[in-house]
């Protein structure tokens, strides 16, 4: 919930450039976002480049969100980067062991000059 006591609507934003696919997840990532999550996976698969997920704005995540991360980790060149995951996401990554398949990045998005998105 946000400061006004309202449920934080899930937002799934996908962008791409020459370095890779960047997915930003915001709010409560749950079954109500499943269509947007499936679209994000499809776009990342089609681009066939390294994918990064900005998780810093997630306030809640259920199995729909964890399934997104698992699909991205196994279907895109990797490893998948998960940027600034909050505690709720870290817990799910640990419990499901998907955390073993991803690279956690602290402190924001990687510097494109020193850490390219594209797989080697």
PyMOL CGO cylinders between C-alpha atoms (Angstrom):
from pymol import cmd
from pymol.cgo import CYLINDER

trace = [
    CYLINDER, 0.00, 0.00, 0.00, 1.13, 3.52, -0.62, 0.3, 1, 1, 1, 1, 1, 1,
    CYLINDER, 1.13, 3.52, -0.62, 1.14, 6.40, 1.90, 0.3, 1, 1, 1, 1, 1, 1,
    CYLINDER, 1.14, 6.40, 1.90, -2.55, 7.13, 1.25, 0.3, 1, 1, 1, 1, 1, 1,
    CYLINDER, -2.55, 7.13, 1.25, -3.49, 3.55, 2.15, 0.3, 1, 1, 1, 1, 1, 1,
    CYLINDER, -3.49, 3.55, 2.15, -4.25, 2.63, -1.44, 0.3, 1, 1, 1, 1, 1, 1,
    CYLINDER, -4.25, 2.63, -1.44, -3.00, -0.53, -3.08, 0.3, 1, 1, 1, 1, 1, 1,
    CYLINDER, -3.00, -0.53, -3.08, 0.00, 0.22, -5.28, 0.3, 1, 1, 1, 1, 1, 1,
    CYLINDER, 0.00, 0.22, -5.28, -1.03, -0.78, -8.81, 0.3, 1, 1, 1, 1, 1, 1,
    CYLINDER, -1.03, -0.78, -8.81, 1.54, -2.92, -10.57, 0.3, 1, 1, 1, 1, 1, 1,
    CYLINDER, 1.54, -2.92, -10.57, 3.53, -1.21, -13.29, 0.3, 1, 1, 1, 1, 1, 1,
    CYLINDER, 3.53, -1.21, -13.29, 5.66, -3.18, -15.74, 0.3, 1, 1, 1, 1, 1, 1,
    CYLINDER, 5.66, -3.18, -15.74, 7.78, -1.03, -18.05, 0.3, 1, 1, 1, 1, 1, 1,
    CYLINDER, 7.78, -1.03, -18.05, 10.07, -2.50, -20.72, 0.3, 1, 1, 1, 1, 1, 1,
    CYLINDER, 10.07, -2.50, -20.72, 12.72, -0.58, -22.63, 0.3, 1, 1, 1, 1, 1, 1,
    CYLINDER, 12.72, -0.58, -22.63, 15.51, -1.70, -24.92, 0.3, 1, 1, 1, 1, 1, 1,
    CYLINDER, 15.51, -1.70, -24.92, 18.65, -0.25, -26.38, 0.3, 1, 1, 1, 1, 1, 1,
    CYLINDER, 18.65, -0.25, -26.38, 21.77, -1.61, -28.02, 0.3, 1, 1, 1, 1, 1, 1,
    CYLINDER, 21.77, -1.61, -28.02, 22.97, -3.01, -24.70, 0.3, 1, 1, 1, 1, 1, 1,
    CYLINDER, 22.97, -3.01, -24.70, 19.94, -5.06, -23.73, 0.3, 1, 1, 1, 1, 1, 1,
    CYLINDER, 19.94, -5.06, -23.73, 16.47, -5.14, -22.24, 0.3, 1, 1, 1, 1, 1, 1,
    CYLINDER, 16.47, -5.14, -22.24, 15.62, -3.19, -19.10, 0.3, 1, 1, 1, 1, 1, 1,
    CYLINDER, 15.62, -3.19, -19.10, 12.43, -4.04, -17.17, 0.3, 1, 1, 1, 1, 1, 1,
    CYLINDER, 12.43, -4.04, -17.17, 11.20, -1.82, -14.35, 0.3, 1, 1, 1, 1, 1, 1,
    CYLINDER, 11.20, -1.82, -14.35, 8.73, -3.32, -11.87, 0.3, 1, 1, 1, 1, 1, 1,
    CYLINDER, 8.73, -3.32, -11.87, 6.84, -1.00, -9.53, 0.3, 1, 1, 1, 1, 1, 1,
    CYLINDER, 6.84, -1.00, -9.53, 4.09, -1.53, -6.96, 0.3, 1, 1, 1, 1, 1, 1,
    CYLINDER, 4.09, -1.53, -6.96, 2.45, -4.82, -6.06, 0.3, 1, 1, 1, 1, 1, 1,
    CYLINDER, 2.45, -4.82, -6.06, 3.61, -7.41, -8.58, 0.3, 1, 1, 1, 1, 1, 1,
    CYLINDER, 3.61, -7.41, -8.58, 0.90, -10.04, -8.43, 0.3, 1, 1, 1, 1, 1, 1,
    CYLINDER, 0.90, -10.04, -8.43, -1.52, -12.00, -10.60, 0.3, 1, 1, 1, 1, 1, 1,
    CYLINDER, -1.52, -12.00, -10.60, -3.21, -8.78, -11.75, 0.3, 1, 1, 1, 1, 1, 1,
    CYLINDER, -3.21, -8.78, -11.75, 0.00, -7.98, -13.67, 0.3, 1, 1, 1, 1, 1, 1,
    CYLINDER, 0.00, -7.98, -13.67, 0.35, -11.44, -15.25, 0.3, 1, 1, 1, 1, 1, 1,
    CYLINDER, 0.35, -11.44, -15.25, -0.48, -10.23, -18.77, 0.3, 1, 1, 1, 1, 1, 1,
    CYLINDER, -0.48, -10.23, -18.77, 2.06, -7.41, -18.56, 0.3, 1, 1, 1, 1, 1, 1,
    CYLINDER, 2.06, -7.41, -18.56, 4.64, -9.80, -17.07, 0.3, 1, 1, 1, 1, 1, 1,
    CYLINDER, 4.64, -9.80, -17.07, 4.12, -12.29, -19.93, 0.3, 1, 1, 1, 1, 1, 1,
    CYLINDER, 4.12, -12.29, -19.93, 4.53, -9.45, -22.45, 0.3, 1, 1, 1, 1, 1, 1,
    CYLINDER, 4.53, -9.45, -22.45, 7.78, -8.38, -20.75, 0.3, 1, 1, 1, 1, 1, 1,
    CYLINDER, 7.78, -8.38, -20.75, 9.18, -11.93, -21.00, 0.3, 1, 1, 1, 1, 1, 1,
    CYLINDER, 9.18, -11.93, -21.00, 8.16, -12.14, -24.67, 0.3, 1, 1, 1, 1, 1, 1,
    CYLINDER, 8.16, -12.14, -24.67, 9.88, -8.83, -25.48, 0.3, 1, 1, 1, 1, 1, 1,
    CYLINDER, 9.88, -8.83, -25.48, 13.05, -9.86, -23.65, 0.3, 1, 1, 1, 1, 1, 1,
    CYLINDER, 13.05, -9.86, -23.65, 13.11, -13.26, -25.38, 0.3, 1, 1, 1, 1, 1, 1,
    CYLINDER, 13.11, -13.26, -25.38, 12.62, -11.67, -28.79, 0.3, 1, 1, 1, 1, 1, 1,
    CYLINDER, 12.62, -11.67, -28.79, 15.45, -9.17, -28.20, 0.3, 1, 1, 1, 1, 1, 1,
    CYLINDER, 15.45, -9.17, -28.20, 17.76, -12.04, -27.17, 0.3, 1, 1, 1, 1, 1, 1,
    CYLINDER, 17.76, -12.04, -27.17, 20.03, -9.72, -25.20, 0.3, 1, 1, 1, 1, 1, 1,
    CYLINDER, 20.03, -9.72, -25.20, 21.05, -9.50, -21.58, 0.3, 1, 1, 1, 1, 1, 1,
    CYLINDER, 21.05, -9.50, -21.58, 18.16, -8.44, -19.36, 0.3, 1, 1, 1, 1, 1, 1,
    CYLINDER, 18.16, -8.44, -19.36, 18.13, -6.33, -16.22, 0.3, 1, 1, 1, 1, 1, 1,
    CYLINDER, 18.13, -6.33, -16.22, 15.16, -5.92, -13.87, 0.3, 1, 1, 1, 1, 1, 1,
    CYLINDER, 15.16, -5.92, -13.87, 14.90, -2.83, -11.66, 0.3, 1, 1, 1, 1, 1, 1,
    CYLINDER, 14.90, -2.83, -11.66, 13.11, -4.22, -8.60, 0.3, 1, 1, 1, 1, 1, 1,
    CYLINDER, 13.11, -4.22, -8.60, 13.62, -1.21, -6.33, 0.3, 1, 1, 1, 1, 1, 1,
    CYLINDER, 13.62, -1.21, -6.33, 10.01, -0.03, -6.61, 0.3, 1, 1, 1, 1, 1, 1,
    CYLINDER, 10.01, -0.03, -6.61, 8.36, -3.35, -5.72, 0.3, 1, 1, 1, 1, 1, 1,
    CYLINDER, 8.36, -3.35, -5.72, 6.18, -3.22, -2.60, 0.3, 1, 1, 1, 1, 1, 1,
    CYLINDER, 6.18, -3.22, -2.60, 4.83, -6.79, -2.81, 0.3, 1, 1, 1, 1, 1, 1,
    CYLINDER, 4.83, -6.79, -2.81, 5.49, -9.81, -5.00, 0.3, 1, 1, 1, 1, 1, 1,
    CYLINDER, 5.49, -9.81, -5.00, 3.65, -13.11, -5.30, 0.3, 1, 1, 1, 1, 1, 1,
    CYLINDER, 3.65, -13.11, -5.30, 4.37, -16.20, -7.38, 0.3, 1, 1, 1, 1, 1, 1,
    CYLINDER, 4.37, -16.20, -7.38, 3.55, -14.31, -10.60, 0.3, 1, 1, 1, 1, 1, 1,
    CYLINDER, 3.55, -14.31, -10.60, 6.54, -12.03, -10.10, 0.3, 1, 1, 1, 1, 1, 1,
    CYLINDER, 6.54, -12.03, -10.10, 8.88, -14.81, -9.04, 0.3, 1, 1, 1, 1, 1, 1,
    CYLINDER, 8.88, -14.81, -9.04, 7.78, -16.81, -12.12, 0.3, 1, 1, 1, 1, 1, 1,
    CYLINDER, 7.78, -16.81, -12.12, 8.72, -13.80, -14.28, 0.3, 1, 1, 1, 1, 1, 1,
    CYLINDER, 8.72, -13.80, -14.28, 12.23, -13.74, -12.80, 0.3, 1, 1, 1, 1, 1, 1,
    CYLINDER, 12.23, -13.74, -12.80, 12.60, -17.51, -13.26, 0.3, 1, 1, 1, 1, 1, 1,
    CYLINDER, 12.60, -17.51, -13.26, 11.51, -17.33, -16.91, 0.3, 1, 1, 1, 1, 1, 1,
    CYLINDER, 11.51, -17.33, -16.91, 13.83, -14.40, -17.62, 0.3, 1, 1, 1, 1, 1, 1,
    CYLINDER, 13.83, -14.40, -17.62, 16.74, -16.16, -15.90, 0.3, 1, 1, 1, 1, 1, 1,
    CYLINDER, 16.74, -16.16, -15.90, 16.32, -19.26, -18.05, 0.3, 1, 1, 1, 1, 1, 1,
    CYLINDER, 16.32, -19.26, -18.05, 15.18, -17.77, -21.37, 0.3, 1, 1, 1, 1, 1, 1,
    CYLINDER, 15.18, -17.77, -21.37, 17.42, -14.75, -21.90, 0.3, 1, 1, 1, 1, 1, 1,
    CYLINDER, 17.42, -14.75, -21.90, 21.19, -14.45, -22.27, 0.3, 1, 1, 1, 1, 1, 1,
    CYLINDER, 21.19, -14.45, -22.27, 22.47, -13.91, -18.84, 0.3, 1, 1, 1, 1, 1, 1,
    CYLINDER, 22.47, -13.91, -18.84, 22.88, -13.91, -16.07, 0.3, 1, 1, 1, 1, 1, 1,
    CYLINDER, 22.88, -13.91, -16.07, 19.72, -11.93, -15.36, 0.3, 1, 1, 1, 1, 1, 1,
    CYLINDER, 19.72, -11.93, -15.36, 20.47, -8.82, -13.31, 0.3, 1, 1, 1, 1, 1, 1,
    CYLINDER, 20.47, -8.82, -13.31, 18.06, -7.90, -10.51, 0.3, 1, 1, 1, 1, 1, 1,
    CYLINDER, 18.06, -7.90, -10.51, 18.71, -4.32, -9.42, 0.3, 1, 1, 1, 1, 1, 1,
    CYLINDER, 18.71, -4.32, -9.42, 18.13, -3.17, -5.83, 0.3, 1, 1, 1, 1, 1, 1,
    CYLINDER, 18.13, -3.17, -5.83, 15.61, -5.83, -4.81, 0.3, 1, 1, 1, 1, 1, 1,
    CYLINDER, 15.61, -5.83, -4.81, 13.71, -4.97, -1.61, 0.3, 1, 1, 1, 1, 1, 1,
    CYLINDER, 13.71, -4.97, -1.61, 13.58, -7.47, 1.26, 0.3, 1, 1, 1, 1, 1, 1,
    CYLINDER, 13.58, -7.47, 1.26, 10.33, -9.09, 0.05, 0.3, 1, 1, 1, 1, 1, 1,
    CYLINDER, 10.33, -9.09, 0.05, 11.95, -9.91, -3.30, 0.3, 1, 1, 1, 1, 1, 1,
    CYLINDER, 11.95, -9.91, -3.30, 15.21, -11.09, -1.70, 0.3, 1, 1, 1, 1, 1, 1,
    CYLINDER, 15.21, -11.09, -1.70, 13.24, -13.44, 0.55, 0.3, 1, 1, 1, 1, 1, 1,
    CYLINDER, 13.24, -13.44, 0.55, 11.42, -14.98, -2.42, 0.3, 1, 1, 1, 1, 1, 1,
    CYLINDER, 11.42, -14.98, -2.42, 14.65, -15.31, -4.41, 0.3, 1, 1, 1, 1, 1, 1,
    CYLINDER, 14.65, -15.31, -4.41, 16.26, -17.12, -1.47, 0.3, 1, 1, 1, 1, 1, 1,
    CYLINDER, 16.26, -17.12, -1.47, 13.31, -19.40, -0.65, 0.3, 1, 1, 1, 1, 1, 1,
    CYLINDER, 13.31, -19.40, -0.65, 12.80, -20.45, -4.27, 0.3, 1, 1, 1, 1, 1, 1,
    CYLINDER, 12.80, -20.45, -4.27, 16.56, -20.64, -4.95, 0.3, 1, 1, 1, 1, 1, 1,
    CYLINDER, 16.56, -20.64, -4.95, 16.05, -18.49, -8.02, 0.3, 1, 1, 1, 1, 1, 1,
    CYLINDER, 16.05, -18.49, -8.02, 18.56, -16.19, -6.37, 0.3, 1, 1, 1, 1, 1, 1,
    CYLINDER, 18.56, -16.19, -6.37, 21.21, -18.75, -7.39, 0.3, 1, 1, 1, 1, 1, 1,
    CYLINDER, 21.21, -18.75, -7.39, 20.35, -18.04, -11.05, 0.3, 1, 1, 1, 1, 1, 1,
    CYLINDER, 20.35, -18.04, -11.05, 20.51, -14.23, -10.99, 0.3, 1, 1, 1, 1, 1, 1,
    CYLINDER, 20.51, -14.23, -10.99, 23.02, -11.48, -10.34, 0.3, 1, 1, 1, 1, 1, 1,
    CYLINDER, 23.02, -11.48, -10.34, 21.96, -9.04, -7.62, 0.3, 1, 1, 1, 1, 1, 1,
    CYLINDER, 21.96, -9.04, -7.62, 23.11, -5.48, -8.34, 0.3, 1, 1, 1, 1, 1, 1,
    CYLINDER, 23.11, -5.48, -8.34, 23.11, -2.96, -5.50, 0.3, 1, 1, 1, 1, 1, 1,
    CYLINDER, 23.11, -2.96, -5.50, 23.17, 0.80, -5.90, 0.3, 1, 1, 1, 1, 1, 1,
    CYLINDER, 23.17, 0.80, -5.90, 21.23, 1.24, -9.13, 0.3, 1, 1, 1, 1, 1, 1,
    CYLINDER, 21.23, 1.24, -9.13, 21.63, 0.25, -12.73, 0.3, 1, 1, 1, 1, 1, 1,
    CYLINDER, 21.63, 0.25, -12.73, 25.03, -0.90, -13.93, 0.3, 1, 1, 1, 1, 1, 1,
    CYLINDER, 25.03, -0.90, -13.93, 27.26, 1.67, -15.60, 0.3, 1, 1, 1, 1, 1, 1,
    CYLINDER, 27.26, 1.67, -15.60, 26.94, 1.00, -19.35, 0.3, 1, 1, 1, 1, 1, 1,
    CYLINDER, 26.94, 1.00, -19.35, 30.53, 2.13, -19.93, 0.3, 1, 1, 1, 1, 1, 1,
    CYLINDER, 30.53, 2.13, -19.93, 31.97, -0.51, -17.60, 0.3, 1, 1, 1, 1, 1, 1,
    CYLINDER, 31.97, -0.51, -17.60, 29.24, -3.16, -17.37, 0.3, 1, 1, 1, 1, 1, 1,
    CYLINDER, 29.24, -3.16, -17.37, 27.57, -3.84, -20.72, 0.3, 1, 1, 1, 1, 1, 1,
    CYLINDER, 27.57, -3.84, -20.72, 24.10, -5.35, -20.76, 0.3, 1, 1, 1, 1, 1, 1,
    CYLINDER, 24.10, -5.35, -20.76, 24.76, -7.66, -23.69, 0.3, 1, 1, 1, 1, 1, 1,
    CYLINDER, 24.76, -7.66, -23.69, 25.99, -11.16, -23.07, 0.3, 1, 1, 1, 1, 1, 1,
    CYLINDER, 25.99, -11.16, -23.07, 29.60, -11.85, -23.92, 0.3, 1, 1, 1, 1, 1, 1,
]
cmd.load_cgo(trace, "trace")
